[in-house]
Amino acid sequence: MTDKRVMQRRAERDEQDDLRELMLLPSFQRFAWRLLEKAGVFRSSFVGGDPHATAFNEGQRNPGLWLIAQLSPEELMLVLKDQTDGR
C-alpha cells in the first residue's frame, strides 16, 4: 500500500473516531439535531415550478445527509430520541 493510501485511511479512521467521541456528548447530539433540521433533511426540497430553488434546497440538505450517512443507527436514534423526549 502506498504512503498516500495509508495516510488517506488514517485520516478516514480519525474522522470516524472523532465523530464517535463527539456523539457521546449530549451537547453535540443537540447540535446534530439542529444541523439536520436546518439542512432540511426532514422536508421536501421540491419547489414547484422553480428548478433553481429545488436545486438550492438539495444543496442545503447535503451536509445533513452526509451526517446521517456517518452515524450508526444507534447514534441517529440518540439524536432523534433526545428531541422527541422533550416534546
ABEGO torsion letter per residue (X at the ends): XBAAAAAAAAAAAAAAAAAAAAAABAAAAAAAAAAAAAAGAABBABBBGBAAAAAAAAAAAAAAAAAAAABBAAAAAAAAAAAAAAX
